[in-house]
Each structure stands twice: as C-alpha cells, then as structure tokens.
Amino acid sequence: MGALRWIVIWAAVATLSAIVCGFVANARNRNASMWAAWGFVLPPVLIILLLLPRNRGLRRVSPSFDEEDGRIEAP
C-alpha cells in the first residue's frame, strides 16, 4: 500500500496547491483560474507565483463563451 499512500498525498498536495494558487493569484491581480489550474497540475508553480510581482492597473478580462461565439461568423 506504499504506492497508494503516495498517490493520496500527491492528490492532497495538488488540491491544496490549486486552492492556495487561486487565492494568491487573485490577491496579486492575476488570472486566478489559470494559476489554480497550473497549481493543480504542477504544485511547485506556487513558488513561482509567490516570486512574481503584483500586477498594477486593471486585470485583463477574458471574453465569455457567448462573446466569443458572437465574434465567430457563421458560414
């Protein structure tokens, strides 16, 4: 059961890292969903996020799916 224990530990670390990355990215005026996703896939990315400076100014807003669909012209 040694392998199963490491898988459970990795899953817990990845989930915790994703949550912390989301909160830290939001506090640093960055895209929280992107950083949370990368924090889940690769937990050490949290260290990189902590080393990055805070973004100044307004956060870039990604268009919603409805807005993207409106830009695409139908054939």
Secondary structure, DSSP 8 states (H G I E B T S, - for coil): -HHHHHHHHHHHHHHHHHHHHHHHHHHTTS-HHHHHHHHHH-TTHHHHHHHS----S-------HHHHHHHS---
